[in-house]
Amino acid sequence: MEINDNYIPIKQGAEGKLYKGVYLGKEVIIKERFKKLYRHHDLDEHLTRERMKAEAKAIIRSKNAGVYTPAIYLVDFDNRLIVMEEIENSVTVKDYINKVIDDPDGNESTDNKLNSVSSEIGSAIAKLHKNGIVHGDLTSSNMLVREDGKGLVSKLFLIDFGLSQLDASPEDKGVDLYVLERALISTHKNAEELFKLILDAYKKVYKKGGCPEVLSKLEEVRARGRKRTMVG
């Protein structure tokens, strides 16, 4: 498969570029990983292939763990492409939260919607962590939601597993949560309350096994983060 004019570029980052289009009659998102010209060609090919394998495996494992993720239609190693389902009729959690906060309907409606999205986020992350998966880049832009008729979240999808890890340690999971906390703080004005609600849902789903150790590691990571901030 090759990228042609039928595929519309929608986003570009340090690691690759996203396109939107149609593949085998389905609306898709295509992720193209860049060649790293500063690396030896063979090394770059090997690392890219392994990273693509890990990303695809993490998405499949996450789906098997009960987390909504895009379906994968094709992994093309030669052209460095992953072709995935486009999650139609969805918005990013970032946009959803901002819309809810700006909604003039009243506090009760706002609280219900924020509780709804926080519960879905916490539950999804807990399912990942229980199965040894860390996302690696948890932000409100890397989550998509569909709403029901009342504006509550009916489904939450995790996307962009490019930095994911499998067989993760409690430390990795603590860092995963910390990344989300910092991302929320930098994006949303009610971040502390949101993260508390997310952790409450996380603990309910991940109530057995390594959850206490993960939360202990989160506190350690927070302490290191505060120390770095103070030192500068």
Secondary structure as UniProt FT lines:
FT   TURN            5..6
FT   STRAND          8..12
FT   STRAND          16..23
FT   TURN            24..25
FT   STRAND          26..33
FT   TURN            37..38
FT   HELIX           41..64
FT   TURN            65..66
FT   STRAND          72..76
FT   TURN            77..80
FT   STRAND          81..85
FT   STRAND          91..92
FT   HELIX           93..102
FT   TURN            104..105
FT   HELIX           107..130
FT   TURN            131..132
FT   TURN            140..141
FT   STRAND          143..147
FT   TURN            149..150
FT   STRAND          153..158
FT   TURN            162..163
FT   HELIX           170..187
FT   TURN            189..190
FT   HELIX           191..205
FT   TURN            209..210
FT   HELIX           211..231
//
